[in-house]
Amino acid sequence: MIVKNPKFEISAVNKSQYPKGDIPEIVLVGKSNVGKSSFINTMTNRKSLARTSNVPGKTRQINFYNVDDKFYFVDLPGYGYSKMSKKEQIISGEYIEKYLQEGKNISLIILLLDIRHKPTADDFLMYEYILKNNLPFIVLTNKADKIAITKVDDEVKRIKETLGISYSIILPFSSERKIYVQKVWEEIEKFINE
């Protein structure tokens, strides 16, 4: 896909703030610092459409990025960030769950995991939530540039087996290498062109 005019549209914490209309939404979930903002920048071929940070937990609201009026990338706050207060974690968790329950335009959930590590307890909770609510999803094993390219397939297989994924797509991804971008676009396009 050639992206021409992506733009940040709005940050939201409740339904009244979500963009109006019926444009499909591609929703990014994952732990803090797994690379959701870098993913958006890579897929849109922009350096700083989504703000990236070395400090996890920076995204505290639901951010909507309009991609050529065809669909939104929706960046949900990362989970598992220990320096966020318990109260902040509860509030953040509540509006994430409300969005996932009430978002009428959700076309696909992309669960981002770090290819270098075993899925965390929070990753398992999110995965089980997606399954329980019958949400369409794919899994991306991000940061594939951090390991030898010869080990990527084995690590993807290990994560697939750890989560018990039998029918969903699971792909490697790297914002640095960009070699996986076309395959990810092919999967996304299946859900925005339905």
C-alpha positions as CSV (number, residue, x, y, z in Angstrom):
1,M,0.0,0.0,0.0
2,I,1.2,3.5,-0.8
3,V,0.4,5.9,2.0
4,K,0.1,9.5,0.8
5,N,-1.3,11.6,3.6
6,P,-1.4,10.0,7.1
7,K,-2.2,12.3,10.0
8,F,-2.7,12.2,13.7
9,E,-6.4,12.9,14.3
10,I,-7.3,12.8,18.0
11,S,-6.5,11.4,21.4
12,A,-9.5,10.0,23.2
13,V,-10.4,8.5,26.6
14,N,-14.1,7.9,26.0
15,K,-16.6,7.1,23.2
16,S,-17.8,10.7,22.7
17,Q,-14.2,11.6,21.6
18,Y,-13.8,8.7,19.1
19,P,-13.8,9.8,15.4
20,K,-17.2,9.8,13.8
21,G,-18.1,7.8,10.7
22,D,-17.4,4.2,9.7
23,I,-13.8,4.1,8.6
24,P,-12.2,0.7,9.6
25,E,-9.9,0.7,12.6
26,I,-6.7,-1.3,12.9
27,V,-6.0,-1.5,16.6
28,L,-2.5,-1.9,18.1
29,V,-2.1,-3.6,21.5
30,G,1.0,-4.6,23.4
31,K,3.1,-3.9,26.4
32,S,4.7,-0.6,26.9
33,N,7.8,-0.1,24.8
34,V,7.0,-3.0,22.4
35,G,7.2,-0.5,19.5
36,K,3.7,0.4,18.5
37,S,4.6,4.0,17.6
38,S,7.6,2.8,15.6
39,F,5.3,0.4,13.8
40,I,2.9,3.2,12.8
41,N,5.8,5.3,11.6
42,T,7.3,2.4,9.6
43,M,4.0,1.4,8.0
44,T,3.2,5.0,7.0
45,N,6.8,5.7,5.9
46,R,7.0,8.7,8.2
47,K,9.7,9.4,10.8
48,S,7.6,11.0,13.5
49,L,3.9,10.7,12.8
50,A,3.6,8.8,16.1
51,R,5.9,10.0,18.8
52,T,8.4,7.4,20.0
53,S,10.2,7.4,23.3
54,N,12.9,5.4,25.1
55,V,10.7,5.8,28.2
56,P,7.9,3.2,28.3
57,G,4.4,4.3,29.3
58,K,4.3,7.6,27.4
59,T,1.0,6.8,25.6
60,R,-1.7,7.3,28.1
61,Q,-4.7,7.9,25.8
62,I,-6.1,6.2,22.7
63,N,-4.5,7.8,19.7
64,F,-6.2,7.7,16.3
65,Y,-4.1,8.1,13.1
66,N,-6.0,8.7,9.9
67,V,-4.4,6.9,7.0
68,D,-5.6,8.6,3.8
69,D,-9.2,8.5,5.0
70,K,-9.1,4.8,4.3
71,F,-8.6,3.5,7.8
72,Y,-7.3,4.4,11.3
73,F,-4.3,3.0,13.1
74,V,-5.5,3.1,16.7
75,D,-2.7,3.1,19.2
76,L,-3.8,1.9,22.7
77,P,-1.8,2.6,25.8
78,G,0.8,-0.1,26.5
79,Y,0.2,-2.4,29.4
80,G,2.6,-3.8,32.0
81,Y,4.4,-0.5,32.8
82,S,5.3,-0.8,36.4
83,K,6.1,2.9,37.0
84,M,2.5,3.9,36.2
85,S,0.6,4.2,39.5
86,K,-2.1,1.5,40.3
87,K,-4.8,4.2,39.9
88,E,-3.4,5.2,36.5
89,Q,-3.2,1.5,35.4
90,I,-6.9,0.9,36.5
91,I,-8.1,4.1,34.7
92,S,-6.1,3.3,31.6
93,G,-7.3,-0.4,31.6
94,E,-10.9,0.7,31.9
95,Y,-10.9,3.0,28.9
96,I,-9.0,0.4,26.8
97,E,-11.6,-2.2,27.7
98,K,-14.4,0.1,27.0
99,Y,-12.9,1.0,23.6
100,L,-12.5,-2.7,22.7
101,Q,-16.1,-3.4,23.7
102,E,-17.7,-0.3,22.2
103,G,-15.6,0.4,19.2
104,K,-18.0,-0.3,16.3
105,N,-15.3,0.1,13.6
106,I,-12.7,-2.3,14.8
107,S,-11.6,-4.4,11.8
108,L,-8.4,-5.9,13.1
109,I,-6.4,-6.2,16.3
110,I,-2.6,-6.3,16.0
111,L,-1.0,-7.8,19.1
112,L,2.6,-6.8,19.1
113,L,5.1,-9.0,21.1
114,D,8.8,-8.7,21.6
115,I,10.4,-11.5,19.5
116,R,13.3,-11.7,22.0
117,H,11.2,-12.6,25.1
118,K,8.6,-15.1,26.2
119,P,5.1,-13.6,26.2
120,T,4.4,-12.0,29.6
121,A,1.4,-12.7,31.9
122,D,-0.1,-9.4,30.5
123,D,0.5,-10.6,26.9
124,F,-1.4,-13.8,27.8
125,L,-4.3,-11.8,29.3
126,M,-4.6,-9.6,26.2
127,Y,-4.4,-12.7,23.9
128,E,-7.1,-14.5,26.0
129,Y,-9.3,-11.3,26.0
130,I,-9.0,-11.1,22.2
131,L,-10.0,-14.8,21.8
132,K,-12.8,-14.6,24.4
133,N,-14.4,-11.6,22.6
134,N,-13.9,-13.2,19.2
135,L,-12.0,-10.2,17.8
136,P,-10.2,-10.6,14.5
137,F,-6.4,-10.4,15.1
138,I,-2.9,-11.1,13.9
139,V,0.2,-11.3,16.0
140,L,3.4,-9.5,15.2
141,T,6.7,-10.5,16.8
142,N,8.4,-7.1,16.8
143,K,12.1,-6.1,17.1
144,A,13.2,-8.9,14.7
145,D,16.3,-6.7,14.0
146,K,17.5,-7.4,17.5
147,I,18.2,-11.1,16.8
148,A,20.1,-12.8,14.0
149,I,18.0,-13.1,10.9
150,T,18.7,-16.9,10.8
151,K,16.9,-17.2,14.2
152,V,13.7,-15.2,13.3
153,D,11.7,-18.1,12.1
154,D,12.5,-20.2,15.1
155,E,11.6,-17.4,17.5
156,V,8.3,-16.8,15.7
157,K,7.5,-20.6,16.0
158,R,8.4,-20.6,19.7
159,I,6.0,-17.7,20.5
160,K,3.3,-19.3,18.4
161,E,3.7,-22.5,20.4
162,T,3.9,-20.7,23.7
163,L,0.6,-18.9,23.1
164,G,-1.0,-21.9,21.5
165,I,-1.8,-20.1,18.3
166,S,-3.3,-22.6,15.8
167,Y,-5.3,-20.5,13.3
168,S,-4.2,-16.9,13.4
169,I,-1.4,-15.2,11.4
170,I,1.8,-14.6,13.3
171,L,4.5,-12.6,11.5
172,P,7.9,-11.1,12.4
173,F,8.3,-7.4,12.2
174,S,11.1,-4.8,12.4
175,S,11.0,-1.1,12.1
176,E,14.7,-1.1,11.4
177,R,14.9,-3.7,8.7
178,K,11.6,-2.9,7.0
179,I,11.8,-6.2,5.1
180,Y,8.5,-7.5,6.6
181,V,6.4,-4.4,5.8
182,Q,4.8,-5.7,2.5
183,K,3.6,-9.0,4.1
184,V,2.0,-7.0,7.0
185,W,0.3,-4.7,4.5
186,E,-1.1,-7.7,2.7
187,E,-2.7,-8.9,5.9
188,I,-4.1,-5.5,6.9
189,E,-5.6,-5.0,3.4
190,K,-7.6,-8.1,3.8
191,F,-9.4,-6.4,6.7
192,I,-9.8,-2.9,5.4
193,N,-11.1,-3.9,1.9
194,E,-13.8,-6.3,3.1
